[in-house]
């Protein structure tokens, strides 16, 4: 999605360049079937494209 800032495989930690509020406000993912739904994918893409450039918190 373009929000991953760093992956630390040793610590098993992924750092994202988004606030907690931005991530929890994103369209809800419920099932794997949604990844095949063009309307859902359009909503997710629209949401993340509409956010300001990410900053590490």
C-alpha positions as CSV (number, residue, x, y, z in Angstrom):
1,X,0.0,0.0,0.0
2,X,3.0,2.3,0.1
3,X,2.8,3.0,3.8
4,X,5.5,0.5,4.9
5,X,8.5,2.5,6.1
6,X,10.7,-0.3,7.5
7,X,10.7,-4.1,8.1
8,X,12.8,-5.5,10.9
9,X,12.8,-9.2,10.3
10,X,14.9,-9.9,13.5
11,X,12.4,-8.1,15.7
12,X,9.5,-9.2,13.5
13,X,8.3,-5.5,13.4
14,X,6.9,-3.5,10.6
15,X,7.0,0.3,10.8
16,X,4.4,2.3,8.9
17,X,4.5,6.0,7.9
18,X,1.0,6.6,9.1
19,X,-0.7,7.5,12.4
20,X,-2.8,5.0,14.3
21,X,-5.9,7.2,13.5
22,X,-5.2,7.1,9.7
23,X,-4.8,3.3,9.8
24,X,-7.9,2.7,11.9
25,X,-10.0,5.0,9.6
26,X,-9.1,3.0,6.5
27,X,-11.7,0.8,4.8
28,X,-12.2,-2.3,6.9
29,X,-10.8,-5.6,5.6
30,X,-13.0,-8.6,6.5
31,X,-12.2,-11.5,4.2
32,X,-9.7,-12.5,1.5
33,X,-12.6,-12.2,-1.1
34,X,-12.4,-8.4,-0.8
35,X,-9.0,-8.5,-2.5
36,X,-10.9,-9.6,-5.6
37,X,-13.6,-6.9,-5.3
38,X,-12.8,-4.0,-7.6
39,X,-15.1,-1.6,-5.6
40,X,-13.3,-2.4,-2.4
41,X,-9.9,-2.1,-3.9
42,X,-10.9,1.3,-5.4
43,X,-12.1,2.5,-1.9
44,X,-8.8,1.4,-0.3
45,X,-6.7,3.0,-3.1
46,X,-8.7,6.2,-2.9
47,X,-8.4,6.4,0.9
48,X,-4.6,6.0,0.9
49,X,-4.0,8.3,-2.1
50,X,-6.1,11.0,-0.4
51,X,-3.8,11.1,2.7
52,X,-1.0,13.6,2.9
53,X,2.5,12.2,2.4
54,X,3.5,9.9,5.3
55,X,5.7,11.0,8.2
56,X,7.4,8.6,10.6
57,X,6.0,9.3,14.1
